[in-house]
Amino acid sequence: MICNRCKRDKDVSEFGKDKTKKSGLMGRCKDCCKVNKPSGSSWGRHIKHKYGLTEGAYNEMFEKQDGKCAICESTPDSALGKFSIDHCHSTGKIRGLLCSHCNKGLGYFRDSVANLQQAAKYLG
């Protein structure tokens, strides 16, 4: 198989798997993928791009919250051991780290204090 990047004919064992491709293999060989791989984790690049937050800053927030959700104080519930990054949708300001239940709850209540107060009153 010929690598899309280095154009060398290599054994199929030199290529990673890719279920989206008809061949079931990546177009670039493993060596070319290593050379062109950006530094940092994909999760780290994601939070930097989406929230402007570095992995180090996330870890500082996590430590500051004693590894607990800022609302219910549960521990991370995802397989990655990470919390959702809660932010204001109008300003983009990061408020804290939340478990997925609390993060979704705020979203369902449209980040509205009035809606949350009405819900608390209803439950009370």
FENFEN-V668004 format. One record per pair of residues at least 6 apart in sequence whose C-alpha atoms are under 8 Angstrom apart, sorted by the first residue. I is the first residue (numbers start at 0). J is the second residue. D is the distance in Angstrom with one decimal. If there is no record, write none. Layout:
BEGIN
i=I j=J d=D
i=I j=J d=D
END
This chain:
BEGIN
i=0 j=8 d=5.3
i=0 j=9 d=5.4
i=0 j=10 d=6.1
i=0 j=11 d=6.0
i=1 j=7 d=5.3
i=1 j=8 d=4.2
i=1 j=9 d=6.0
i=2 j=8 d=6.6
i=2 j=9 d=7.2
i=2 j=26 d=5.9
i=2 j=27 d=4.9
i=2 j=28 d=5.5
i=3 j=26 d=5.5
i=3 j=27 d=5.3
i=3 j=28 d=7.9
i=4 j=27 d=5.9
i=4 j=28 d=7.8
i=4 j=31 d=6.7
i=5 j=27 d=7.9
i=5 j=31 d=7.1
i=9 j=28 d=7.9
i=13 j=28 d=5.6
i=13 j=29 d=5.8
i=13 j=30 d=7.9
i=14 j=24 d=6.2
i=14 j=25 d=6.0
i=14 j=26 d=7.5
i=14 j=27 d=6.7
i=14 j=28 d=4.6
i=14 j=29 d=5.4
i=15 j=24 d=5.7
i=15 j=25 d=5.4
i=15 j=28 d=7.0
i=15 j=29 d=6.3
i=16 j=23 d=5.8
i=16 j=24 d=4.3
i=16 j=25 d=5.7
i=17 j=23 d=5.1
i=17 j=24 d=4.7
i=17 j=25 d=5.2
i=18 j=24 d=7.1
i=43 j=53 d=6.6
i=43 j=54 d=5.5
i=46 j=52 d=5.7
i=46 j=53 d=6.9
i=46 j=54 d=7.7
i=47 j=53 d=5.4
i=47 j=54 d=7.8
i=50 j=91 d=7.5
i=50 j=93 d=7.7
i=60 j=95 d=7.2
i=60 j=96 d=7.3
i=61 j=67 d=7.3
i=61 j=96 d=7.1
i=64 j=96 d=8.0
i=66 j=74 d=6.3
i=66 j=75 d=7.7
i=67 j=73 d=5.2
i=67 j=74 d=4.9
i=67 j=75 d=7.0
i=67 j=97 d=7.9
i=68 j=74 d=6.3
i=68 j=75 d=7.4
i=68 j=82 d=7.4
i=68 j=96 d=6.0
i=68 j=97 d=4.6
i=68 j=98 d=5.5
i=69 j=95 d=6.5
i=69 j=96 d=6.0
i=69 j=97 d=5.7
i=70 j=97 d=6.8
i=70 j=101 d=6.9
i=71 j=101 d=7.4
i=73 j=98 d=7.1
i=74 j=98 d=7.4
i=75 j=81 d=5.6
i=75 j=82 d=5.5
i=75 j=98 d=6.0
i=76 j=82 d=7.5
i=76 j=98 d=6.5
i=76 j=99 d=7.3
i=82 j=96 d=5.6
i=82 j=97 d=5.4
i=82 j=98 d=5.3
i=82 j=99 d=7.0
i=83 j=96 d=5.7
i=83 j=97 d=5.2
i=83 j=98 d=6.0
i=83 j=99 d=6.1
i=83 j=102 d=6.7
i=84 j=93 d=7.1
i=84 j=94 d=7.8
i=84 j=95 d=6.2
i=84 j=96 d=4.9
i=84 j=97 d=6.4
i=85 j=93 d=5.9
i=85 j=94 d=5.6
i=85 j=95 d=5.4
i=85 j=96 d=5.7
i=85 j=97 d=6.3
i=85 j=102 d=6.5
i=86 j=92 d=5.4
i=86 j=93 d=4.1
i=86 j=94 d=5.2
i=86 j=95 d=7.2
i=87 j=93 d=6.5
i=87 j=94 d=7.1
i=105 j=111 d=7.8
i=108 j=114 d=6.0
i=108 j=115 d=6.5
END
